Amino acid sequence: MISFDYSQQPKRAVVHCDLCKGLRFEPYAKWDRYGLPVKSSQCLICGLVFLNPLMTAGAYQLFYAEGHYRSLLRDYYGEDRFDPESLEKEQRDYARRLTSFVGDDLHRSKAATLLDLGGSTGVVADSLARGFGLRATVVDPAREELGRATARGLETVLGTAEAWQSRPGRYDVVLLCRSVDHLRSVSAVLRKIRSALSPEGLFFVDAVDYRRSAEKGREEAIKLDHPYYLEPALMRQYLDQANFEVIRTGHDEDGLHVRWLCAR
C-alpha cells in the first residue's frame, strides 16, 4: 500500500512546455505506476511528456527531505533494496560504470572541483574525488542520505537542484546522475549548471530513455517522482538549448538510461 498522500499536496497547473515553451497540450495519462492520481500531459509542439499539474517546489522538497521518495519505492517494489546499505552498494556499482564512461576525459582535464547535484549518500562523488584528486560538493534534498555524504568528509548542501546557487565558473565537473528526470524545470537547472561550469568544465547527465520505459504502457511509465519524460532526441534538444557541446553519448549497461558527457 502506498503511504504518501499525494492528493493533499499543493500543486500548480503547467502554463507552458518546459522545453519548447509551447502552450498546447493534450491529456496523456490519469494515473501513475504507484496507483496515485497523478495526471500527465504531452506537448503538441515538441512531444515532451510531463506531469500536469505539478507539485509545488515546497511539496517536492518535503517529499525528498522526509524520506517519502524512498518509502514510495519500498512500498512499490516490496523489498529492502532501498535501505542505506543496499543503496550505497548500488551506487558503488554505478560509480564504477560512470568512471569507465568519463575516466579518460577526467584524466586529460585539469579538473580540481566537482559538484554532484542529487548526489544522495555521496558514494559517487567520493569515488570520483578519490580517483581523480577532486574537491567534491554534494547537493541533495534528502537529509538522511546527505548525512552519509557529510560523514564521508564531503562538503554538502541540503536542498534541491532548483534551490542551489553558485557563482559562475566555480566547478570543473558537474554531475547530474539519475536526477534530471526528477527536476521541476530541466531547462532552468541546465542553465544554472552551464553558468557554474569553468570554461573547460565537463558536465555529465543521464536520463531514462522514455521510449523504452513506456513499452509496458503509459501509466506504468509515469511516476510521481519524475516530472519529465525524456526521449534521447528531447534530451539532446535540452542540451542544445543550454549551449552544451555533447562529447559522448550512449546507453548505460542497464539498457534504460542514456548517458551524456558534455562541455560548455
Helices and strands as residue ranges (DSSP letters): G 6-8, E 11-12, E 25-29, E 40-43, E 49-51, E 54-55, H 57-65, H 68-77, H 84-108, E 113-117, H 123-132, E 135-140, H 143-151, E 155-158, E 171-176, G 180-182, H 186-196, E 197-208, H 210-213, G 214-216, H 218-221, E 228-229, H 232-241, E 245-251, E 257-263
